[in-house]
Amino acid sequence: MRDVISIILGGGRGTRLFPLTMLRSKPAVPVAGKYRLIDIPISNCIHSDVKRIFVLTQFNSQSLNRHISQTYNFDVFSFGFISILAAEQTQDNPDWYQGTADAVRQSLRHLRDHTCRDVLILSGDQLYQMDFQRLIAAHRTHMADATVAVKPVPAEQTLSFGILKTDAQGRIVHFEEKPVPDRLQGLDSLLPGTGPAYLASMGIYVFRRAALERALQDPSLVDFGRHVIPHVMPTMRVNAHVFRGYWEDVGTIGSYFDANMALCIPLPPFDFHNALRPIYTHPRFLPASKIENCVVRNSLLSEGAILIGAEIERSIVGIRARIGRDTTVRDSLLLGADFYETLEEMRAAETDGQPPIGIGAGCLIEGAIIDKNTRIGRGVRIHRKQGVEKDRDGEGYFIRDGIVVVPKGAVIPDGTVI
């Protein structure tokens, strides 16, 4: 795969993942306790021997840039690299990225310094494991100008995706972006072993390099799904490649929460324990988690956590998380902390009327996302209620998709009930 270059899109403002994207970009959002979303496409690329990678960033990119620079370093004898391309205003184009296709268009000048046959375009906020060598092999076997990775979905999910129809040779003959139900007529496909289904674009594309340059000539085409793919279908060979594994777009608080909670079941749909295809991330050299007189059921505990007399059920506990005595955490996602507080810092915080970083004693945390470096006081109760509005802002917290989210660095005083 030395003749392939990958471009990973860092995404826009990430409004649907707010407040997790208040201080970071979407690909920098933590996942599964110790990783970040950007680790998923990069690890897939490395395992597929695609080792020339550009990451396009624009909003709140500092933590993402730091994570990539500290994590992914190829040695001097390797042909591989990971290069961060931040959105930049130039004499030719004074605007920031306007969409997925516009981001790649503005970055083409950097690709011209590298020879390649095909360009692999990926999203930075999806959870999946894919062998890109199979995708690229199918792309080349069919001599396609572009290939779209697709996944079969039922009719009730079509409103969230670009839905396409193929002919017998796999060529895309019709494409509808997020079609309403009355436009689904004739778009279903009969797939071997699955029966009727709809083919949904995964936002993963392979282009021949020359075809990509041609497809992006028109600056009014700013998005691959809505504009570029439908525009080039009549003049280029655009194929579909069916992927049958687990794939989840974690672009909303609800989907992000559900994807993380699914990791707590005995046989999770996404396998972080696959020794043949590990997910890479920043090595932090943290100590083992300290667990004193706790009850833990169906949960993931990351390294460096300190749990004393707590009950944890169906939850993910992130790196360096602290949980106090007689606290119950249920159906929740704790992102942990970026650092440990010293005893002196804890006393200073207490003098200022703030609890230490972590979750205090005697708390109930249920159905919530607790971001990094938060300070949850003693006796705090956070739990989901039936009939509560799906979206609401409060003092030190937000409710999105019915899930309570405590943002990074927030302070929840003793005895608060949410």
C-alpha positions in Angstrom: 0.0 0.0 0.0 2.9 2.3 -0.5 1.1 3.9 -3.5 -1.9 5.0 -1.3 -2.3 8.2 0.7 -4.9 8.5 3.4 -6.7 11.7 4.4 -8.6 11.7 7.7 -11.1 14.5 8.1 -11.1 16.2 11.5 -14.7 17.4 11.2 -16.3 20.8 11.7 -17.5 22.4 14.9 -18.9 19.2 16.3 -22.1 20.9 17.5 -23.9 17.5 17.8 -21.3 16.3 20.2 -21.4 19.5 22.3 -20.4 19.9 25.2 -17.7 17.2 24.7 -16.5 19.4 21.8 -16.5 22.6 23.8 -12.7 22.5 24.3 -11.6 19.8 21.8 -12.3 18.7 18.2 -14.5 15.6 17.5 -11.6 13.2 16.7 -10.0 14.2 20.1 -13.0 13.0 22.1 -12.1 10.1 24.4 -13.6 6.7 23.8 -13.5 3.4 25.8 -11.7 4.9 28.8 -8.2 5.4 27.4 -8.4 6.1 23.6 -9.4 9.0 21.4 -11.7 8.7 18.3 -8.8 9.6 16.0 -7.0 6.4 17.1 -9.6 4.3 15.3 -9.0 5.4 11.7 -5.2 5.7 12.3 -5.0 2.2 13.7 -7.0 0.8 10.8 -4.6 2.5 8.4 -1.5 1.2 10.1 -2.9 -2.4 10.1 -3.8 -2.0 6.4 -0.2 -0.9 5.6 -1.5 2.6 4.7 1.2 4.6 6.4 1.2 7.9 4.7 -1.6 9.9 6.5 -2.8 13.4 6.5 -5.1 14.6 9.3 -7.1 17.7 8.4 -8.1 19.9 11.4 -9.9 23.2 11.9 -11.7 23.7 15.2 -10.3 23.3 18.7 -7.5 21.3 17.3 -4.8 21.8 20.0 -5.4 18.7 22.0 -5.8 16.6 18.8 -2.5 17.9 17.5 -0.7 17.2 20.7 -2.1 13.7 20.9 -1.1 12.8 17.3 2.4 14.3 17.7 3.0 12.5 21.0 1.6 9.1 19.8 2.4 8.4 16.2 6.1 8.7 15.3 7.5 6.6 12.5 11.3 6.0 12.5 13.7 7.5 10.0 13.9 4.2 8.0 10.1 4.1 7.4 8.3 5.6 4.4 5.4 6.4 6.6 4.3 9.7 8.2 1.3 11.4 9.9 1.1 15.0 9.0 -1.4 17.5 10.5 -2.9 19.9 8.0 -4.6 22.8 9.8 -7.1 24.9 7.9 -5.4 27.9 6.6 -6.3 31.0 4.7 -4.3 31.6 1.5 -4.2 34.2 -1.3 -6.2 31.8 -3.5 -8.8 30.9 -0.9 -9.5 33.1 2.1 -12.2 30.8 3.6 -12.0 28.0 6.1 -13.2 24.5 5.2 -16.8 24.6 4.0 -17.4 20.8 4.0 -15.7 17.4 3.5 -14.9 17.9 -0.2 -13.8 21.5 0.3 -11.4 20.4 3.0 -9.7 17.9 0.7 -9.8 20.4 -2.2 -7.9 23.0 -0.1 -5.3 20.3 0.9 -4.6 19.0 -2.6 -1.5 21.3 -2.9 0.1 19.4 -0.1 -0.6 16.0 -1.8 1.2 17.2 -4.9 4.5 16.7 -3.1 3.9 13.0 -2.9 3.4 10.4 -5.5 0.4 8.0 -5.1 -2.0 6.0 -7.2 -5.1 6.2 -4.9 -6.4 8.5 -2.1 -8.3 7.0 0.8 -10.6 9.5 2.5 -11.8 8.7 6.1 -13.8 10.3 8.9 -12.3 11.0 12.3 -15.4 10.2 14.3 -16.4 6.6 13.5 -16.0 3.3 15.4 -15.1 0.3 13.3 -12.4 -2.1 12.2 -11.8 -2.4 8.5 -9.0 -3.9 6.3 -8.6 -1.1 3.8 -6.5 -3.5 1.6 -9.7 -5.3 0.7 -11.5 -2.0 -0.1 -8.6 -0.8 -2.3 -8.2 -4.2 -4.0 -11.9 -4.1 -5.0 -11.5 -0.6 -6.2 -8.7 -1.5 -8.5 -10.2 -4.8 -9.6 -13.3 -3.0 -10.9 -11.1 -0.2 -12.4 -13.2 2.3 -10.6 -12.6 6.1 -10.5 -14.1 6.2 -7.1 -15.3 3.6 -4.6 -17.7 4.2 -1.7 -17.7 1.9 1.3 -21.3 1.0 2.2 -23.2 -0.8 4.9 -26.6 -2.5 4.7 -29.1 -0.7 7.0 -32.9 -1.3 7.6 -35.5 1.2 6.3 -35.9 2.9 9.7 -32.2 4.1 9.6 -32.1 5.5 6.1 -32.9 9.0 7.2 -29.4 9.4 8.7 -27.4 8.3 5.7 -26.8 8.7 2.0 -28.6 5.8 0.4 -27.5 4.4 -2.9 -28.5 1.8 -5.6 -26.0 -0.3 -7.6 -26.2 -2.4 -10.7 -25.2 -6.0 -11.0 -21.5 -5.0 -11.4 -21.5 -2.9 -8.2 -21.6 0.4 -10.0 -23.6 3.1 -8.2 -26.5 4.2 -10.4 -28.6 6.2 -8.0 -27.7 8.2 -4.8 -30.1 9.9 -2.3 -28.7 11.9 0.6 -30.8 11.2 3.7 -34.0 10.4 1.8 -37.4 10.7 3.4 -39.5 7.5 3.4 -41.5 8.3 0.3 -38.2 8.6 -1.7 -37.0 5.1 -0.8 -39.0 3.4 -3.6 -36.7 1.2 -5.6 -33.6 1.9 -3.6 -33.6 -1.4 -1.6 -31.0 -4.0 -2.6 -31.2 -7.8 -2.4 -27.9 -8.8 -0.8 -26.7 -12.5 -0.5 -27.4 -13.8 3.0 -29.2 -10.7 4.2 -32.3 -10.2 2.1 -33.7 -6.8 1.3 -31.7 -3.9 2.7 -30.6 -0.4 1.9 -27.0 0.5 1.1 -25.8 3.4 3.3 -22.7 5.3 2.6 -20.2 5.1 5.4 -18.4 8.3 4.5 -15.3 6.2 3.5 -14.1 6.8 -0.1 -11.2 5.7 -2.4 -10.4 7.9 -5.4 -7.9 7.4 -8.2 -5.7 10.4 -7.7 -6.4 11.9 -11.1 -10.2 11.3 -10.7 -10.1 13.1 -7.3 -8.5 16.1 -8.9 -11.1 16.2 -11.6 -14.0 15.7 -9.1 -12.9 18.6 -7.0 -12.5 21.2 -9.8 -15.8 22.8 -9.1 -15.5 24.8 -5.9 -19.3 24.8 -5.4 -19.2 21.1 -4.6 -18.3 21.3 -0.9 -19.4 17.9 0.5 -18.7 14.4 -0.8 -22.0 12.8 0.0 -24.4 15.7 -1.0 -22.5 17.0 -3.9 -19.4 15.3 -5.3 -20.6 11.7 -5.5 -24.0 12.5 -7.3 -22.2 15.0 -9.6 -19.5 12.6 -10.8 -21.7 9.5 -11.2 -22.7 10.2 -14.8 -19.1 10.7 -16.0 -17.0 8.5 -13.8 -17.2 4.9 -12.7 -18.3 5.1 -9.1 -18.6 1.7 -7.3 -19.8 0.5 -4.0 -17.9 -1.9 -1.6 -20.1 -3.6 0.9 -18.8 -3.8 4.5 -20.6 -6.2 6.9 -18.7 -5.6 10.1 -19.6 -3.4 13.0 -19.6 0.3 12.2 -21.0 3.2 14.2 -21.0 6.9 13.4 -20.6 8.5 16.9 -21.5 12.0 15.8 -24.2 12.7 18.5 -24.2 12.5 22.3 -26.8 9.7 22.1 -24.8 7.5 19.6 -21.5 8.2 21.4 -23.0 7.2 24.7 -24.6 4.0 23.3 -21.4 3.0 21.5 -19.4 3.3 24.7 -22.0 1.4 26.8 -22.1 -1.4 24.3 -18.4 -2.1 25.2 -19.6 -3.2 28.7 -21.5 -6.2 27.5 -19.8 -9.7 27.7 -19.3 -9.9 23.9 -19.1 -6.3 22.7 -19.6 -5.5 19.0 -16.3 -3.7 18.8 -13.3 -5.7 20.0 -10.6 -3.6 21.7 -9.0 -6.9 22.9 -8.0 -8.2 19.4 -4.3 -8.9 19.8 -3.8 -9.1 16.0 -5.3 -5.7 15.4 -4.8 -3.6 18.5 -6.0 0.0 18.7 -3.0 2.3 19.2 -3.0 5.3 21.5 -0.6 7.5 23.5 1.4 5.4 26.0 1.0 7.1 29.4 3.0 4.9 31.7 0.4 5.0 34.4 0.2 2.7 37.5 -2.3 -0.1 37.8 -5.7 0.9 39.1 -6.2 0.9 42.8 -9.4 -0.8 43.9 -10.2 -0.9 47.6 -13.3 -2.8 48.8 -15.4 -2.1 45.7 -18.0 -4.0 43.8 -17.5 -3.9 40.0 -19.9 -5.5 37.5 -19.8 -5.5 33.6 -17.5 -2.5 33.5 -14.2 -1.3 32.0 -11.6 0.1 34.3 -8.7 2.1 32.7 -5.2 2.3 34.2 -4.4 4.8 37.0 -7.8 4.9 38.5 -8.4 5.1 42.3 -11.7 3.5 43.5 -12.4 3.3 47.3 -15.5 1.6 48.6 -17.5 2.2 45.4 -20.0 0.3 43.4 -19.5 0.3 39.6 -22.0 -1.3 37.3 -22.2 -1.2 33.4 -19.9 1.7 33.3 -16.6 2.8 31.8 -14.0 4.4 34.2 -11.4 6.5 32.4 -7.7 7.0 33.1 -6.8 8.6 36.5 -10.4 8.6 37.6 -11.1 9.0 41.4 -14.3 7.7 43.0 -15.0 8.1 46.6 -16.4 5.8 49.3 -20.1 4.7 49.2 -20.6 6.1 45.7 -22.6 4.2 43.0 -21.8 4.6 39.3 -24.3 2.9 37.0 -24.7 3.0 33.2 -22.3 5.9 33.0 -19.2 7.0 31.2 -16.4 8.6 33.2 -13.7 10.1 31.1 -11.2 10.4 34.0 -8.5 13.1 34.3 -5.5 14.5 32.6 -3.4 14.7 35.8 -3.3 13.7 39.4 -3.8 16.4 42.1 -1.3 16.4 44.9 -2.5 16.5 48.6 -1.4 20.2 48.7 -3.5 21.0 45.6 -6.5 19.1 47.1 -6.2 21.2 50.3 -5.9 24.4 48.3 -9.0 23.5 46.3 -10.9 22.8 49.5 -9.8 26.1 51.0 -11.3 27.7 47.8 -14.6 25.9 48.4 -14.0 23.4 45.6 -14.1 19.6 45.8 -11.0 17.7 44.5 -10.9 16.4 41.0 -13.0 13.2 40.7 -16.2 12.0 42.2 -16.7 12.5 46.0 -18.1 10.2 48.6 -21.8 9.2 48.9 -22.7 10.1 45.3 -25.1 8.5 42.8 -24.0 8.8 39.1 -26.5 7.2 36.7 -26.9 7.5 32.9 -24.4 10.3 32.7 -21.2 11.3 30.9 -18.6 12.9 33.2 -15.9 14.6 31.2 -12.3 15.0 32.3 -11.0 17.0 35.2 -14.5 17.6 36.7 -15.0 18.1 40.4 -18.1 16.3 41.7 -18.7 17.1 45.4 -20.0 14.8 48.2 -23.5 13.5 48.1 -24.2 14.6 44.5 -27.0 12.8 42.7 -27.0 12.7 38.9 -29.6 10.3 37.3 -31.9 10.1 34.4 -35.6 10.7 34.9 -38.5 9.7 32.7 -40.3 12.7 31.1 -37.3 15.1 31.5 -36.7 17.1 28.3 -34.0 15.7 26.0 -32.0 19.0 25.8 -31.5 21.4 28.6 -28.7 23.6 30.0 -28.0 23.9 33.7 -25.4 25.2 36.1 -22.3 23.1 35.4 -24.1 20.5 33.3 -26.0 20.0 30.0 -28.7 17.5 29.0 -28.3 16.2 25.5 -30.4 13.4 24.0 -31.7 12.8 27.5 -28.2 12.2 28.9 -26.6 14.4 31.6 -23.2 15.6 30.4 -20.9 17.3 32.9 -18.3 19.2 30.7 -14.6 19.2 31.1 -13.4 21.1 34.2 -16.9 21.7 35.6 -17.6 21.9 39.3 -20.7 20.3 40.9 -21.0 21.4 44.6 -21.8 19.1 47.5 -25.3 17.8 47.6 -26.4 18.9 44.1 -29.2 16.9 42.6 -29.5 16.8 38.7 
